[in-house]
Each structure stands twice: as structure tokens, then as C-alpha cells.
Amino acid sequence: MKAVAIICEYNPFHTGHAYHIAAAKQACDADTVIGIMSGCFVQRAEPAVVSPVVRAKAALYGGMDFVVELPVVFSCSAGSLFAEGGATIAGKIPAVKYLAMGTEDGGTALKAIAAVQAAEPPVYADTLHRCIGQGLPYAAAVTQATVAAMNGILSARACESILKKPNNVLAIEYLKAITRHKLDITPVFIPRTGNGYNDDSTTGEYISATAARNLLASKDYATLGRYIPRNGLDELIAEQENFAVKTEIYEALTVHALRTHTADDMAPCDAAEGIDGKLHKAALRYASLSDVLNACKSKRYTMSRLKRICLQTLLGITQESAKQAAFAKGRLIGYRAERKNDVKHLCGVAVRNSDYAENEKTAALAQTDGKAGGIYSLITGRDGNLFWQRKPVTV
């Protein structure tokens, strides 16, 4: 088995993702594509628009062979931890020889930027520290530090342009993770096609996941059907009709978690400088999560980071959790029926609940995934727990 891995969310899966799978398989001359996919909660720090099972089945219909769940300690964290989690889980599977990433720019420039950021030369570290001290958001500080350290390899304009594009930024984090953990994985760069990351238009051959979510929320299934593989569309619609995310329940649970979070609790993974305490005070004042977020938003703490901290508070993902993340296991969500005999090659992947019992740290991190599954079940009106009571699906 010669496999290429794709770290993904498929929120929801659409034809652009199917193109990426096919292009990755062809570029690597691989016989297997393995997805490392976010589960119940995604990196936008929101509940996934539909369940991991429905998204995984769509990916399997769309050309993927196996889909493995990315543990929630990674899936709702900042890009660096998200990328590190996906890359290290892929690296535990011996058959994975390639990691395919969709990017807006070419691999040569991305590798150059990743090398500088990974090395952290003095000028990089000093500039980063100074910019953070001036109150700049972390992403802006990283961009300025990278420009300062490139030493003519790339122009400032080129570097800034590359680091404004979300797929590029994530690809750079994948490259750094591969280097940091000395993974025997070759990066493969697939040029992004179709509409941009946040483009909500519904024209052209490929739309963004943002546009697909909007179509799903508005129940414009006719338009959505042009961009969703046929075999996955009916299940996607059924999920939306029967188990749509109830945002008001999610937000109420999150505000309650912020209200009960105290200074004695461990800080959420992405928190610093007492921002979790500020969120706690705002939650005691406001009932609306949007009001809480607006009360705490600043130049330093962007809305996306605040949302991650809120979700991490709800799920109990702390800075200590992040330190134990190396022990996290991916969980098999589904596979193509004809690949049943190859499941045994997914080393380091949990297939059944008992696979988490190998050590206490792995079991503890799995409890967080179980908590995420329980909350997601609640906010979508399901019985039971979507994580613990789930078996691998086949198509």
C-alpha cells in the first residue's frame, strides 16, 4: 500500500475536494488516499455543519479510501497545532509516504518561508517578540518577523502576499511539522482551483466550503447539488433536515462554560495574558455569546482566536492538554468496503474504543473527544454519544 494523506475538514465535502483527492493520487502515483479529518468541531471553532460520518461517507464516495478522525485537541486549535496533529497522525501510518496540501502558491516559496520560521534566527525571534509587545495579532507579528528574516530569498511584497492566503499558511505549518518530527513524508503541493476560501459566490466549476454551507443553511439544495457528489447529496440533505446544528444551544452551553470557568482552572489552549478571565467576566454580564465575544475583541485578540478559546473552555482543552497531544490517537471513521483487509495497516489509529486503553494519556485525550461527541449529539438532537457509540462505516 502506497498512500498519500490529506489533512481536511470537508465542512461540507464538495466537488473541489474530489478534484483535490484525484489530483493528489495522480501526483504521487499512489494507490491509496487517507483523509485525516476534523470530527464534530472544526478549526473555525464551530460545530461541524454535519456529522463526521456524513462528511466521511461523502469523501469516500468522492474517491478517498480511508477517513480518520483528527482528535479534537487538534481540530479546534490554532493552525500550528492543527497542522502538527494531522501530520503526526499521518506519520504514524507506515504506508503514508506523501502529504498532499492545497496551496495558492508554489512549493518552493512555501518551503523557503517554512525553513526560516522553523529555524527562528535571532532577527526572526527579536522581530516577533517586538511586534507582539506592540499589541499586533500573532499572525501579523509572524508575517513581519518572516519578512525581516528572509534575507533577500523572497521580497517583502511576495512574502506578505503568500502569508495572507490561508491555504499557504496551513501548508507552511505542515512543512514545519514534518521537519520538527522528522517524518518520512514527502510534501506534495496541489494548486487550489475554483473560488477563494471565503468567496460565497455560487458560480464557476468549484465553490468554497463557505458557499456550500450557505446553500445548505438556506436549503437551496438544487444549487448545492451542482457542487456535491451525487452519492453524498441525499445523506447531506437528510442530515440537515433531521439533525441540523442548533446554534442557540451551542452558544448557551458555551456561555455557561465561560461563566463557570474560574481563575483556578487551567487556561484554555489558546489563552494567554488572562484573556480567559476577561471572557469569564463578560459571560457573567451577557447571555449572548456574540456579545461576550464583542466585549473582548481587540487588535491583539481576533474574533477567531476568541472563538477557539471559548470552544476550548467548553470542551476542557487546556494548555496541559496540548502538552500531551503527542499521545492522541486518530479514530477510523470509515473506509471503502473493498479496502477492509487493509484496515490492519492503519497503525496508530483507533478502530474500537478499547484501542484507547494503551496508556493513561491516550485515554484521557480520548475522553475529550468523547465529550465533544456528547455535546455535538446534544446540539443536533441525537440520542447517545456520537463518538463512543460509533462504529466505522463503509461505502
C-alpha positions as CSV (number, residue, x, y, z in Angstrom):
1,M,0.0,0.0,0.0
2,K,1.4,3.4,-1.1
3,A,-0.7,6.1,0.4
4,V,-1.0,9.9,0.3
5,A,-2.6,11.6,3.2
6,I,-4.8,14.7,3.1
7,I,-5.5,16.7,6.3
8,C,-9.0,18.0,5.8
9,E,-12.3,19.2,7.3
10,Y,-14.8,18.7,4.4
11,N,-17.3,21.1,6.1
12,P,-19.1,20.0,3.9
13,F,-17.4,17.9,1.2
14,H,-17.8,19.3,-2.4
15,T,-16.5,18.8,-5.9
16,G,-13.4,20.9,-5.3
17,H,-12.4,18.4,-2.6
18,A,-13.0,15.5,-5.0
19,Y,-10.7,17.3,-7.5
20,H,-8.0,17.6,-4.8
21,I,-8.2,13.9,-4.0
22,A,-7.9,12.8,-7.6
23,A,-5.0,15.3,-8.3
24,A,-3.1,14.2,-5.1
25,K,-3.4,10.5,-6.0
26,Q,-2.2,11.1,-9.6
27,A,0.7,13.4,-8.5
28,C,2.0,10.8,-6.1
29,D,1.2,7.7,-8.2
30,A,-0.4,6.4,-5.0
31,D,-2.9,3.6,-4.7
32,T,-4.5,4.9,-1.5
33,V,-5.8,8.2,-0.2
34,I,-6.2,8.6,3.6
35,G,-8.0,11.6,5.0
36,I,-7.2,13.0,8.4
37,M,-10.4,14.8,9.0
38,S,-11.8,17.1,11.8
39,G,-14.6,15.5,13.7
40,C,-17.5,17.2,15.5
41,F,-15.8,20.6,15.8
42,V,-13.7,22.3,13.2
43,Q,-10.9,24.8,13.1
44,R,-13.2,27.7,12.6
45,A,-14.1,27.0,16.3
46,E,-17.6,26.0,15.5
47,P,-19.6,22.8,15.4
48,A,-19.2,21.0,12.0
49,V,-22.1,21.7,9.7
50,V,-22.9,18.0,9.6
51,S,-21.7,14.9,11.4
52,P,-18.2,13.3,10.8
53,V,-19.9,10.2,9.5
54,V,-21.9,12.0,6.8
55,R,-18.8,14.1,5.8
56,A,-16.6,11.0,5.7
57,K,-19.0,9.0,3.6
58,A,-19.1,11.9,1.1
59,A,-15.3,11.8,0.9
60,L,-15.4,8.0,0.4
61,Y,-17.9,8.5,-2.4
62,G,-15.6,11.2,-3.8
63,G,-12.5,9.0,-4.2
64,M,-11.0,8.7,-0.7
65,D,-10.1,5.2,0.6
66,F,-10.0,5.7,4.4
67,V,-11.1,8.6,6.6
68,V,-9.5,9.0,10.1
69,E,-10.8,11.5,12.7
70,L,-8.4,14.2,13.8
71,P,-8.6,14.4,17.6
72,V,-10.5,17.5,18.9
73,V,-7.4,18.7,20.8
74,F,-6.0,19.5,17.3
75,S,-9.1,20.2,15.3
76,C,-10.2,23.3,17.3
77,S,-6.7,24.7,18.0
78,A,-4.6,27.3,16.2
79,G,-3.2,26.4,12.8
80,S,0.2,25.3,14.2
81,L,-1.3,22.6,16.5
82,F,-3.9,21.7,13.9
83,A,-1.2,21.0,11.3
84,E,1.1,19.3,13.8
85,G,-1.7,16.9,14.9
86,G,-2.6,16.0,11.3
87,A,0.9,15.5,10.2
88,T,2.0,13.4,13.2
89,I,-1.1,11.1,12.9
90,A,-0.3,10.6,9.2
91,G,3.3,9.9,10.1
92,K,2.3,7.0,12.4
93,I,0.8,5.1,9.4
94,P,3.8,3.4,7.7
95,A,2.0,3.3,4.3
96,V,1.7,7.1,4.2
97,K,4.6,8.4,2.0
98,Y,3.1,11.7,0.9
99,L,1.1,14.6,2.4
100,A,-0.9,16.5,-0.2
101,M,-1.8,20.1,0.5
102,G,-3.8,22.5,-1.5
103,T,-2.0,25.9,-1.8
104,E,-2.4,29.2,-3.5
105,D,1.3,29.5,-4.3
106,G,4.1,27.1,-5.3
107,G,6.1,24.8,-3.0
108,T,9.5,26.4,-3.5
109,A,8.4,29.7,-1.9
110,L,6.5,27.9,0.9
111,K,9.5,25.7,1.7
112,A,11.7,28.8,2.0
113,I,9.3,30.5,4.4
114,A,8.8,27.3,6.4
115,A,12.6,26.9,6.7
116,V,13.0,30.4,8.1
117,Q,10.1,30.1,10.6
118,A,11.3,26.7,11.7
119,A,14.9,27.9,12.3
120,E,13.8,31.1,14.1
121,P,17.0,33.0,13.6
122,P,17.7,35.9,16.1
123,V,16.2,38.6,13.8
124,Y,13.0,36.5,13.4
125,A,12.7,35.9,17.2
126,D,13.5,39.6,18.0
127,T,11.0,41.0,15.5
128,L,8.3,38.6,16.6
129,H,8.8,39.5,20.2
130,R,8.8,43.2,19.5
131,C,5.6,43.0,17.3
132,I,3.8,41.0,19.9
133,G,4.8,43.6,22.5
134,Q,3.3,46.3,20.4
135,G,0.0,44.5,20.5
136,L,-0.1,43.1,17.0
137,P,-2.1,40.0,16.3
138,Y,0.1,36.9,16.3
139,A,-0.4,36.3,12.5
140,A,0.7,39.9,11.7
141,A,3.7,39.6,14.0
142,V,4.7,36.3,12.3
143,T,4.5,38.0,8.9
144,Q,6.7,40.9,9.9
145,A,9.2,38.5,11.6
146,T,9.3,36.3,8.5
147,V,9.9,39.3,6.2
148,A,12.7,40.5,8.4
149,A,14.4,37.1,8.4
150,M,14.1,36.2,4.7
151,N,17.4,37.9,3.8
152,G,16.6,38.5,0.2
153,I,15.3,35.0,-0.5
154,L,11.9,36.5,-1.2
155,S,10.8,40.1,-1.4
156,A,8.8,41.6,1.3
157,R,5.8,42.0,-1.0
158,A,6.0,38.4,-2.1
159,C,6.3,37.1,1.4
160,E,3.4,39.3,2.7
161,S,1.2,38.1,-0.3
162,I,1.9,34.5,0.4
163,L,1.2,34.8,4.1
164,K,-2.2,36.4,3.5
165,K,-3.6,33.3,1.9
166,P,-5.0,30.7,4.4
167,N,-4.0,27.5,2.5
168,N,-0.5,28.7,2.2
169,V,-0.2,29.4,5.9
170,L,-1.5,26.0,6.8
171,A,0.8,24.3,4.3
172,I,3.8,26.1,5.9
173,E,2.7,24.7,9.2
174,Y,2.6,21.2,7.7
175,L,6.1,21.6,6.4
176,K,7.4,22.8,9.8
177,A,5.7,19.8,11.5
178,I,7.2,17.3,9.0
179,T,10.7,18.8,9.7
180,R,10.2,19.1,13.5
181,H,9.1,15.5,13.9
182,K,11.5,14.2,11.2
183,L,8.6,12.5,9.4
184,D,9.4,10.2,6.5
185,I,6.8,12.0,4.4
186,T,7.2,14.0,1.2
187,P,5.1,17.1,0.8
188,V,3.1,17.5,-2.4
189,F,1.6,20.8,-3.4
190,I,-1.8,20.8,-5.3
191,P,-2.7,24.3,-6.7
192,R,-6.0,25.4,-5.4
193,T,-8.7,25.8,-8.1
194,G,-12.1,27.5,-8.1
195,N,-13.4,30.2,-5.9
196,G,-11.4,31.6,-3.0
197,Y,-11.5,30.4,0.6
198,N,-14.1,32.9,1.8
199,D,-15.8,33.5,-1.5
200,D,-19.5,32.9,-1.0
201,S,-20.5,33.1,-4.7
202,T,-22.1,30.1,-6.4
203,T,-20.7,30.4,-9.9
204,G,-17.9,28.5,-11.6
205,E,-16.9,24.9,-11.5
206,Y,-15.8,24.8,-7.9
207,I,-17.2,26.8,-5.0
208,S,-15.8,27.3,-1.5
209,A,-16.9,25.5,1.6
210,T,-18.3,28.8,2.9
211,A,-20.6,29.0,-0.1
212,A,-21.6,25.3,0.3
213,R,-22.5,26.0,4.0
214,N,-24.6,29.0,3.0
215,L,-26.5,26.9,0.4
216,L,-27.1,24.2,2.9
217,A,-28.3,26.6,5.6
218,S,-30.7,28.2,3.1
219,K,-31.9,24.8,1.9
220,D,-31.1,25.7,-1.7
221,Y,-30.5,22.1,-2.4
222,A,-30.9,22.5,-6.2
223,T,-27.9,24.8,-6.4
224,L,-25.9,22.8,-3.8
225,G,-26.5,19.7,-5.9
226,R,-24.3,21.0,-8.7
227,Y,-21.3,21.0,-6.3
228,I,-21.8,17.9,-4.1
229,P,-21.1,14.4,-5.4
230,R,-24.4,12.8,-6.2
231,N,-24.0,9.8,-3.8
232,G,-23.4,12.1,-0.8
233,L,-26.1,14.7,-1.5
234,D,-29.1,12.8,-0.2
235,E,-27.4,12.0,3.1
236,L,-26.3,15.6,3.5
237,I,-29.8,16.8,2.9
238,A,-31.2,14.2,5.3
239,E,-28.7,15.3,8.0
240,Q,-29.6,19.0,7.6
241,E,-33.4,18.2,7.8
242,N,-33.2,15.9,10.8
243,F,-30.1,16.8,12.7
244,A,-29.2,20.4,12.0
245,V,-26.9,22.2,14.4
246,K,-28.9,24.2,16.9
247,T,-26.7,27.2,17.2
248,E,-28.6,28.7,20.2
249,I,-28.0,25.5,22.3
250,Y,-24.3,25.5,21.4
251,E,-23.9,29.2,22.3
252,A,-25.8,28.7,25.6
253,L,-23.6,25.8,26.6
254,T,-20.5,27.8,25.7
255,V,-21.6,30.9,27.8
256,H,-22.4,28.6,30.7
257,A,-18.9,27.1,30.4
258,L,-17.3,30.5,30.4
259,R,-19.3,31.5,33.4
260,T,-18.2,28.5,35.4
261,H,-14.5,28.8,34.4
262,T,-12.5,30.3,37.2
263,A,-9.0,31.6,37.7
264,D,-8.1,28.3,39.5
265,D,-8.9,26.3,36.3
266,M,-6.2,25.5,33.8
267,A,-6.1,28.1,30.9
268,P,-7.6,27.0,27.6
269,C,-5.1,26.0,25.0
270,D,-5.0,29.3,23.0
271,A,-5.4,31.6,26.0
272,A,-2.7,34.0,27.3
273,E,-2.4,37.1,29.4
274,G,-5.6,36.4,31.4
275,I,-7.9,36.6,28.4
276,D,-9.9,33.6,29.7
277,G,-10.6,35.6,32.8
278,K,-11.8,38.5,30.7
279,L,-14.1,36.2,28.8
280,H,-15.4,34.8,32.2
281,K,-16.3,38.3,33.4
282,A,-18.0,39.1,30.1
283,A,-20.0,35.9,30.3
284,L,-21.3,36.8,33.7
285,R,-22.6,40.0,32.2
286,Y,-24.0,38.9,28.9
287,A,-26.3,35.9,27.9
288,S,-25.3,36.1,24.2
289,L,-22.1,34.6,23.0
290,S,-21.7,37.2,20.3
291,D,-22.0,40.0,23.0
292,V,-19.3,38.2,25.0
293,L,-17.0,38.0,22.0
294,N,-17.6,41.6,21.0
295,A,-16.8,42.8,24.5
296,C,-13.4,41.0,24.5
297,K,-12.4,41.5,20.8
298,S,-9.3,43.6,20.4
299,K,-6.5,44.2,17.9
300,R,-4.5,41.5,19.7
301,Y,-7.3,39.1,20.3
302,T,-9.1,38.5,17.0
303,M,-12.6,37.0,16.8
304,S,-11.3,33.7,15.5
305,R,-8.9,33.3,18.4
306,L,-11.6,34.2,21.0
307,K,-13.9,31.7,19.4
308,R,-11.3,29.0,19.8
309,I,-10.7,29.9,23.4
310,C,-14.5,29.7,24.1
311,L,-14.7,26.3,22.4
312,Q,-11.7,25.0,24.3
313,T,-13.3,26.2,27.5
314,L,-16.4,24.2,26.7
315,L,-14.5,21.1,25.9
316,G,-11.9,21.4,28.6
317,I,-9.0,21.6,26.2
318,T,-6.2,23.3,28.3
319,Q,-2.6,24.2,27.8
320,E,-1.8,21.0,29.6
321,S,-3.8,19.1,27.0
322,A,-1.7,20.5,24.3
323,K,1.5,19.2,26.0
324,Q,0.0,15.7,26.0
325,A,-1.2,15.9,22.4
326,A,1.6,13.5,21.1
327,F,-0.3,10.7,22.8
328,A,-3.6,11.4,20.9
329,K,-4.9,8.8,18.5
330,G,-6.8,9.3,15.3
331,R,-10.1,7.3,15.1
332,L,-11.2,5.4,12.0
333,I,-14.5,6.9,10.7
334,G,-14.9,4.9,7.5
335,Y,-13.4,3.2,4.5
336,R,-14.3,1.8,1.2
337,A,-15.7,-1.7,1.5
338,E,-13.1,-3.3,-0.8
339,R,-10.3,-2.0,1.4
340,K,-11.5,-3.9,4.5
341,N,-8.4,-6.1,4.6
342,D,-6.1,-3.0,4.6
343,V,-7.5,-1.6,7.8
344,K,-4.8,-3.5,9.7
345,H,-2.2,-1.3,8.0
346,L,-3.6,1.8,9.8
347,C,-1.0,1.6,12.6
348,G,-1.6,4.0,15.5
349,V,-5.3,4.6,14.5
350,A,-8.1,3.6,16.9
351,V,-10.7,1.3,15.3
352,R,-12.6,0.4,18.5
353,N,-13.0,2.1,21.9
354,S,-10.6,-0.4,23.6
355,D,-7.8,0.9,21.4
356,Y,-7.5,4.0,23.6
357,A,-6.6,2.0,26.6
358,E,-2.9,1.6,25.8
359,N,-1.9,4.4,28.3
360,E,-3.5,6.9,30.6
361,K,-2.6,10.0,28.5
362,T,-4.2,8.5,25.3
363,A,-7.3,7.5,27.3
364,A,-7.6,11.0,28.8
365,L,-7.4,12.7,25.5
366,A,-10.0,10.3,24.1
367,Q,-12.3,11.4,26.9
368,T,-12.1,14.9,25.4
369,D,-13.2,13.5,22.1
370,G,-16.0,11.7,23.9
371,K,-17.1,15.0,25.5
372,A,-17.1,16.6,22.1
373,G,-19.2,13.8,20.7
374,G,-21.7,14.1,23.6
375,I,-22.1,17.9,23.2
376,Y,-22.4,17.5,19.4
377,S,-25.1,14.9,19.9
378,L,-26.9,17.3,22.2
379,I,-26.8,20.3,19.9
380,T,-28.0,18.3,16.9
381,G,-30.8,16.5,18.8
382,R,-29.4,13.0,18.7
383,D,-29.6,10.2,21.3
384,G,-26.4,8.9,22.8
385,N,-22.8,9.9,22.1
386,L,-21.7,10.4,18.5
387,F,-18.1,9.5,19.4
388,W,-18.2,6.5,21.8
389,Q,-21.2,4.8,20.2
390,R,-20.0,5.0,16.6
391,K,-18.6,2.1,14.5
392,P,-16.6,2.5,11.3
393,V,-18.9,3.0,8.2
394,T,-18.3,1.6,4.7
395,V,-19.4,2.6,1.3
